[in-house]
């Protein structure tokens, strides 16, 4: 498999986007529209399960900080999602990410998908402003990067649900990213990379 089999041609050279990533405000990040080949992502959409119906197989979060569903590991991924996940965790993609982010240490993928996999936020759901955990719960490695790929076809921005990036004051969003189909967001993970969508969907 080649990079060009999965990601769109305009993104094949990560050096072209490295400066954009590293000088982004409020912390290193980049938004890539039409990142994955459309036919690959559409198939994943077609196979996406209703996570609310997979009792005992997903994590359900329902508290004052987050209302959402998340898959556990790779068990619930469809065959198409599993194939894409394998690619995104490959040496090809890790090398691409090293160049994009200017991280010198070799990146290691997460076979446990801790915090990864399917995530679904339904009407009324939210995710308050937070910084992700930055130590892997099983491997005790530093979590360096987060990648989100949105699967929402025919999304209307007035529904809300936008990802908001905040500085350390957390007073107002510095960047707002709508969760439109095939929008990818990559950002550094530290104790101060505050993000979320605090208003109910």
Secondary structure as the mmCIF struct_conf table of DSSP 4:
data_model
#
loop_
_struct_conf.conf_type_id
_struct_conf.id
_struct_conf.beg_label_comp_id
_struct_conf.beg_label_asym_id
_struct_conf.beg_label_seq_id
_struct_conf.end_label_comp_id
_struct_conf.end_label_asym_id
_struct_conf.end_label_seq_id
HELX_RH_3T_P HELX_RH_3T_P1 UNK A 3 UNK A 5
TURN_TY1_P TURN_TY1_P1 UNK A 6 UNK A 6
STRN STRN1 UNK A 7 UNK A 7
HELX_RH_3T_P HELX_RH_3T_P2 UNK A 9 UNK A 11
BEND BEND1 UNK A 12 UNK A 12
TURN_TY1_P TURN_TY1_P2 UNK A 14 UNK A 14
HELX_RH_AL_P HELX_RH_AL_P1 UNK A 15 UNK A 22
TURN_TY1_P TURN_TY1_P3 UNK A 23 UNK A 23
BEND BEND2 UNK A 25 UNK A 28
STRN STRN2 UNK A 29 UNK A 33
TURN_TY1_P TURN_TY1_P4 UNK A 34 UNK A 34
STRN STRN3 UNK A 36 UNK A 36
HELX_RH_AL_P HELX_RH_AL_P2 UNK A 38 UNK A 47
HELX_RH_3T_P HELX_RH_3T_P3 UNK A 51 UNK A 53
BEND BEND3 UNK A 54 UNK A 54
TURN_TY1_P TURN_TY1_P5 UNK A 55 UNK A 57
STRN STRN4 UNK A 58 UNK A 62
BEND BEND4 UNK A 63 UNK A 65
STRN STRN5 UNK A 66 UNK A 71
TURN_TY1_P TURN_TY1_P6 UNK A 73 UNK A 76
HELX_RH_AL_P HELX_RH_AL_P3 UNK A 79 UNK A 88
TURN_TY1_P TURN_TY1_P7 UNK A 89 UNK A 89
BEND BEND5 UNK A 90 UNK A 90
HELX_RH_AL_P HELX_RH_AL_P4 UNK A 91 UNK A 101
TURN_TY1_P TURN_TY1_P8 UNK A 102 UNK A 102
BEND BEND6 UNK A 105 UNK A 105
HELX_LH_PP_P HELX_LH_PP_P1 UNK A 106 UNK A 107
TURN_TY1_P TURN_TY1_P9 UNK A 111 UNK A 112
TURN_TY1_P TURN_TY1_P10 UNK A 114 UNK A 115
BEND BEND7 UNK A 117 UNK A 117
STRN STRN6 UNK A 119 UNK A 120
TURN_TY1_P TURN_TY1_P11 UNK A 123 UNK A 124
STRN STRN7 UNK A 126 UNK A 130
STRN STRN8 UNK A 135 UNK A 135
TURN_TY1_P TURN_TY1_P12 UNK A 137 UNK A 139
HELX_LH_PP_P HELX_LH_PP_P2 UNK A 141 UNK A 141
STRN STRN9 UNK A 142 UNK A 142
HELX_LH_PP_P HELX_LH_PP_P3 UNK A 143 UNK A 143
STRN STRN10 UNK A 145 UNK A 149
TURN_TY1_P TURN_TY1_P13 UNK A 153 UNK A 154
HELX_RH_3T_P HELX_RH_3T_P4 UNK A 157 UNK A 159
STRN STRN11 UNK A 163 UNK A 166
TURN_TY1_P TURN_TY1_P14 UNK A 168 UNK A 169
BEND BEND8 UNK A 171 UNK A 172
STRN STRN12 UNK A 173 UNK A 177
TURN_TY1_P TURN_TY1_P15 UNK A 181 UNK A 182
STRN STRN13 UNK A 183 UNK A 188
BEND BEND9 UNK A 190 UNK A 190
TURN_TY1_P TURN_TY1_P16 UNK A 191 UNK A 192
STRN STRN14 UNK A 194 UNK A 197
BEND BEND10 UNK A 199 UNK A 199
#
